[in-house]
Amino acid sequence: MSFWENILYGTLASLIATIAWVVLNKSLSFNARDNNSLLLEEAENISRQVCYNLISYKYDLALIGCFDLYKILKRIRNNLFYLNYFGLERKLFFTYIYQIEGIINIARNLTVGGKNQLEEETLRCEKLLNTYFRVDNHHTIEILLTILRQLNETKDCAKSFKNIYITKDIAFKLVDVNYFKREGKDSDLLRKKCFTQQEYKKFLDKYFPS
């Protein structure tokens, strides 16, 4: 083998190894689950604080919590590497995160009528709490995050619903129809990674404890 052939083969081998490493680095992280475990615990704590502030009519503090929660959810999404999270587990993560981000966006942009700022913030807190942050008196975001934390720890879809004291019907209501993947083409890149409504129903029928 000539000198130039050796150079060529060496360059190709180095290029292939670099590409393989980049692909693997984008698809797998040995610390992803550990990082997400900590982030999910932090997110649960913040979600409780947000609900408490809404109950206490402290809209400004609740809004700060929503911003903090949104940042954490983005970090969790960035840790959902293909070789760490796949199949139904991956779809559940994206579906629940997409739902929570939707609630947060509503909280950030909700407008209501009011005679003054205090009345307006009070009305905002009441509407957010009763319409978006609670489903049949259950704290929506906290429950979704708890399910994801347990799924992250167990890697078992059935065990993710352990110690979640809700019915299957409530579990279905936790995700609004607007946050399911659309049948056919869906232009929303994040929503495309979620369950369709029918897929989510089948998922609960299979894995939710009877």
C-alpha positions, 0 to 999 in steps of 0.5 A: 500500500502506497504512502498516499493510500495510507493517508487516504485510508487513515483520513477516512477511518478518522472521519468515520470514527468522528461521525460515529461518535457525533451520532452516538453523542446525539443519541445516548447519554449515560447521565440522562436519567440521573439528570432527569431524575433531579430535574423532575424532582425540582419541577415537582417542587416548583409545581407545588409552589405555583399551585400554592401561590395561585391558591394564595392569589399571588399571581406574580410569584406563580408566574415566576414559578411558571417561567422556572418550570418552563426552563426545567422542562426544556432541559428535560426534553434535551435529555431525551436521547433516542437510545435512553428513551424510546417507544411508548416511554418516549411518547409519554414524556413528550405528551406530558411535557407538551401538555405542561408547557401548554398550561404554562403558556396559558398562564403567561398569556391569560387575560381577564377583565377586572376593575383594577390590577388586584381584581384582575390578578385574583381572577387570573389565579382563580381561572388558572387554578380551576380550569387548567391547574386542576382536574377534578380537584387533582393538581394536573402538573404535579401528577404528570411530573410524578408519573414521569419521575416514576417512569424515569426511575423504573423504565416501566410504564405500568409502575409509573402509575404506582401511588398515583391516586387517580382513576384512569378517567382522570389520567385521560383528562390530564391531557387536553385534546389540543396537545395530542398528535394530530391524525395525519399530517401535523406541522407542530414538531413537538406535538408530532412526537406525542401520542395521538388521543387514540394511542394514549387511550390504548396506552392507559387501557394497557398499563393503568392499574385496574 
